[in-house]
């Protein structure tokens, strides 16, 4: 197994965006996700299914030291929020402001998924991101499924301009994607406040995974619809 902590710099590597079969476009079993994260040496993995925390809870029950319970949430404006240390599942299609308020009530940390990805309808976009910038804790500044590196760079520049830390993740819907993007940051105790403090000192990195994962997700979604799942 790879090292969970960089032996030279003492940093953790964490993937803050992943999916299980509780997302409509993924077939990944939470058990396999945990095994994969351990295999590649992640210190933490956030499970952030679309509008669900069931997969995250299953994975957390298997590996509470490894898994951060999260959720990716569809909002009424079309863009997505992504939250960490979630204790109560949010329904989709709330206004961003209401969704953020409900997440605050449960002490979650809030970011915005792939905010400036020009090819995704689920991206918040500049205008809607700016409307809620002061209400969120961070922006996702490296998403491995972005097709253009420039879209991640634009998100990173926007985060820096507004003094927000950056989250990063593979957005992995399949096992080979896990760990493709990550944040390297100082180790932290397993709570939201400590995570946010460490995130402010973190650095996003990784690689883009290209078009193939998107095609696989589309096939998974079609197959599930045909089966009535």
C-alpha positions in Angstrom: 0.0 0.0 0.0 1.2 3.5 -0.8 2.1 5.9 2.0 -0.8 7.8 3.5 1.6 10.6 4.6 4.4 12.1 2.5 7.5 11.0 4.5 9.4 14.2 3.6 6.8 16.9 4.0 4.4 15.2 6.3 1.4 16.0 4.2 -1.8 14.0 3.6 -3.2 13.4 0.1 -7.0 13.5 0.0 -9.5 13.2 -2.8 -12.5 15.3 -2.0 -14.9 14.2 -4.8 -16.1 10.7 -5.5 -19.2 8.7 -6.3 -20.8 5.3 -5.6 -23.7 3.4 -7.1 -26.0 5.7 -5.1 -25.3 8.3 -7.8 -27.4 7.7 -10.9 -24.3 7.7 -13.2 -22.0 5.4 -11.2 -21.8 1.6 -10.5 -19.1 1.7 -7.9 -19.6 -0.3 -4.7 -18.7 1.6 -1.5 -16.7 -1.5 -0.4 -14.6 -1.3 -3.6 -14.2 2.4 -3.2 -12.7 2.0 0.3 -10.4 -0.8 -1.0 -9.2 1.4 -3.9 -8.5 4.4 -1.7 -6.4 2.3 0.7 -4.6 0.7 -2.2 -3.4 4.0 -3.7 -2.6 5.4 -0.2 -5.1 8.2 0.2 -5.3 9.5 3.8 -8.9 10.6 3.3 -11.6 10.2 0.6 -14.8 12.2 0.5 -17.7 10.3 -0.8 -20.0 12.9 -2.4 -22.9 11.2 -4.2 -25.5 13.2 -6.1 -28.2 14.2 -3.7 -27.5 11.3 -1.4 -25.3 10.4 1.6 -26.2 6.7 1.7 -23.0 5.6 -0.1 -20.9 7.8 2.1 -22.5 6.4 5.2 -21.9 2.8 4.0 -18.3 3.6 3.2 -17.8 5.4 6.5 -19.1 2.5 8.5 -16.4 0.3 6.8 -13.6 2.8 7.2 -14.3 5.7 9.6 -10.7 6.7 9.6 -10.7 7.1 5.9 -14.0 8.4 4.7 -15.5 11.9 4.9 -19.2 11.9 4.6 -20.2 14.3 1.8 -22.9 15.1 -0.7 -23.0 16.8 -4.1 -26.3 18.8 -4.2 -28.3 19.9 -7.2 -29.6 23.5 -6.6 -32.5 25.4 -8.1 -30.2 27.4 -10.3 -28.8 24.3 -11.9 -25.3 24.5 -10.4 -24.1 22.1 -7.7 -22.7 22.6 -4.2 -20.5 20.0 -2.6 -20.4 19.6 1.1 -18.3 17.7 3.7 -19.0 16.4 7.2 -22.6 16.1 6.3 -24.9 14.5 8.9 -28.3 14.9 7.3 -29.0 14.4 3.6 -30.3 17.5 1.8 -33.0 17.3 -0.8 -32.2 18.6 -4.3 -33.4 21.8 -6.0 -33.3 24.1 -3.1 -32.0 27.6 -3.7 -28.3 27.8 -3.1 -28.9 30.1 -0.2 -31.3 27.7 1.5 -29.1 24.7 0.9 -26.1 26.5 2.4 -28.2 27.5 5.4 -29.3 23.9 6.0 -25.7 22.7 5.7 -24.5 25.4 8.1 -27.1 24.1 10.6 -25.4 20.7 10.6 -21.8 22.1 10.7 -20.8 21.1 7.2 -18.1 22.6 5.1 -19.3 23.9 1.8 -17.6 24.2 -1.6 -18.9 24.6 -5.2 -18.3 21.8 -7.6 -16.4 22.5 -10.9 -17.8 26.0 -10.8 -16.5 27.2 -14.2 -16.6 24.1 -16.3 -18.0 25.4 -19.6 -19.1 22.0 -20.8 -21.2 21.0 -17.7 -24.8 22.2 -17.2 -24.2 21.4 -13.5 -21.5 24.1 -13.2 -22.6 27.1 -11.2 -21.0 29.6 -13.6 -19.4 33.0 -12.7 -22.5 35.0 -12.0 -24.2 32.5 -9.7 -20.9 31.6 -8.0 -20.3 35.3 -7.2 -23.8 35.6 -5.7 -22.9 33.0 -3.0 -19.2 33.5 -2.8 -19.4 35.0 0.7 -21.6 32.1 1.9 -19.3 29.2 1.0 -16.0 28.0 2.5 -14.2 27.1 -0.6 -14.3 26.5 -4.4 -13.4 23.3 -6.2 -10.3 24.4 -8.1 -9.2 21.1 -9.6 -11.7 18.6 -10.9 -10.2 15.7 -12.8 -13.2 15.4 -15.1 -13.0 18.9 -16.5 -12.1 18.6 -20.1 -10.1 21.8 -20.3 -7.4 22.6 -17.8 -8.2 26.3 -18.3 -11.5 25.9 -16.5 -9.7 24.6 -13.4 -7.2 27.4 -13.7 -10.0 30.0 -13.9 -11.7 28.5 -10.8 -8.4 28.6 -8.9 -7.9 32.3 -9.9 -11.4 33.1 -8.8 -10.9 31.4 -5.4 -7.6 33.2 -4.9 -9.2 36.6 -5.8 -11.8 36.0 -3.1 -9.4 34.5 -0.6 -11.1 31.1 -0.6 -9.2 27.8 -0.2 -9.5 25.3 -3.0 -10.9 21.8 -2.9 -9.9 19.2 -5.5 -11.0 15.7 -6.4 -11.2 13.1 -9.0 -15.0 13.3 -9.3 -14.4 9.6 -9.8 -17.5 7.5 -10.8 -15.3 4.5 -11.5 -12.4 3.0 -9.5 -9.5 3.8 -11.9 -10.4 7.5 -11.5 -10.0 7.7 -7.8 -7.0 9.8 -6.7 -6.6 11.4 -10.1 -7.0 14.8 -8.4 -6.4 15.7 -4.8 -5.4 18.2 -2.1 -2.1 17.8 -0.3 -2.5 19.3 3.2 -1.3 19.0 6.8 -2.9 16.1 8.8 -6.0 17.1 10.7 -8.3 15.6 13.3 -11.5 14.1 11.9 -13.8 17.1 12.3 -15.0 19.9 10.1 -13.3 22.8 11.8 -9.9 21.1 11.8 -10.4 20.1 8.1 -11.1 23.7 7.1 -8.0 25.0 9.0 -5.8 22.4 7.2 -7.5 23.0 3.8 -6.4 26.7 4.0 -2.8 25.4 3.9 -3.4 22.8 1.2 -2.4 22.6 -2.5 -4.6 21.2 -5.2 -3.0 18.9 -7.8 -3.7 16.1 -10.2 -4.4 15.1 -13.8 -7.3 15.4 -16.1 -9.0 12.1 -16.9 -10.4 13.0 -20.3 -13.7 12.2 -22.1 -13.8 8.4 -21.5 -15.1 8.6 -17.8 -17.9 10.9 -19.0 -18.9 8.2 -21.6 -18.8 5.5 -19.0 -21.0 7.6 -16.7 -23.5 8.1 -19.5 -23.6 4.4 -20.2 -24.1 3.6 -16.5 -27.0 6.1 -16.3 -28.7 4.7 -19.4 -28.3 1.1 -18.1 -29.8 2.0 -14.7 -32.8 3.8 -16.3 -33.5 0.7 -18.4 -33.5 -1.4 -15.2 -35.7 1.1 -13.4 -33.0 1.9 -10.8 
